[in-house]
């Protein structure tokens, strides 16, 4: 009888060991799903990237979280996700926290984006300078007649943006205000789409959105902003007598004429040698991911581009 019980125990141990060797560990960190936090500014183009990636690689599930840049970075640093799309690299403090989780970091530039300044179609103003924008977000300019190249419009000027934790606010604070807190008539709308809708309804505000949100009714990228339901302002780098302002077309981002630009990064902390999350990281850097950015957005890719002068005769 004792021999029989020993034999049964041995069989059970063998089966348990065998099953353990083939059992997949639980938890999203070891799953085949792609979990990624994405700055809401890039939602439009990243939805296309995510959809195309899923069709090519047939992954079980691509699970993007669209949120503010602050939230996306916080999720990555606290190991709630292991991939994010944002407009800056991790700082030293964030790198230290990530490494405390025994994770490595890969950070890659995937595009150059631009901010667009938009107003209501009935607004007569057409041009702002970088100094104007700096004075608006620092509280020095609060009325339309204070603008350098004012069209004569009068009244209180309000600037609206997506939300307080967004990459838009960080850019204005760090690049325009030297790290100082923003002041003046500034209002958060919750999203880029909400900013556009607010501008359509109010001729007294300036909206700040990612240039990729400037789409035609068919959601296709456009070469002429005139067909939009809002007016896109020109932005001049300097205040000059014969001032020249530019709109955020891809070509003006490429030449550096348009001044309000920022980098777009994909950051990966997945430690696995092979994973769908890591494959997505390289997909965004590769030809297919870059082609989508080039053909379906106002952003400039990291791939070499050619700019040619074309003359058309009738």
Buried (B, 14 or more C-beta within 10 A) or exposed (E): EEEEEEEEEEEEEEEEEEEEEEEEEEEEBEBEBBBBBBBBBBBBBBEBBBEBBBEEBEBEEBBBBBBBBBBBBBBBBEBBBBBBBBBBBBEEEBBEBBEEEEBEBBBBEBBBBBBBBBBBEEBEBBBBBBBBBBBBBBBEBBEBEBBBBBEEBEEEBBBBBBBEBBBBBBBBBEBBBEEEEBEBBBEBBEBBBBBBBBBBEBBBBBBBBBBBBBBEEEEEBBEEBEEBEBBBBBBBBEEEEEBEBBBBBBBBBBEEBBBBBBBBBBBBBBEEEEBBBBBBBEBBBEEEBBEBBBEBBBBBBBBEEEEEEEEEEE
